[in-house]
């Protein structure tokens, strides 16, 4: 496989995503008192009570799902399976030269966010989550991190671009 500008751009986007997420987690762990079994995390309001920072170690996946699973099942579902899926998506993005720039950006964001959270699970046995949004009523998030933002943004971009592609083919 020859290395093209496109491959370099994909690699740089993935690494930048991982670096931004990992740096944000280092800053949070160093500056915000985390949650323990006997204490609640320090809560720092960024925009009143609508946008809050805290420091929570998540042993599960998105929104803590899977945190109560036994260790062998957690390893399979939260480490092995994500690594296999990431490897498949990385291979796909590098090989498929028909992807438009937005799709490449979206997939690179998803891959970078996924790698960063898997890295945390391998190195720390948990993922540092620290952002919480509560706009009142039904719009309230779980606690999340920058990697989750990249993954979610990538999924939204892919969703939007898939509609644009279908519309132009019709």
Protein Blocks (a to p, Z undefined) as FASTA:
>chain_A
ZZdfklmmmmmmmmmmmmmmmmmmmmmmmmmccddfkbccddddfbljlbccdddddfbd
ehhioklpcfklmmmmmmmmmmmmmmmmmmmmmmmmmbcfklmmmmmmmmmmmmmmmmmm
mmnopacdfbdcdeehjlccddddfklmmmmmmmmmmmmmmmmmmmmmZZ
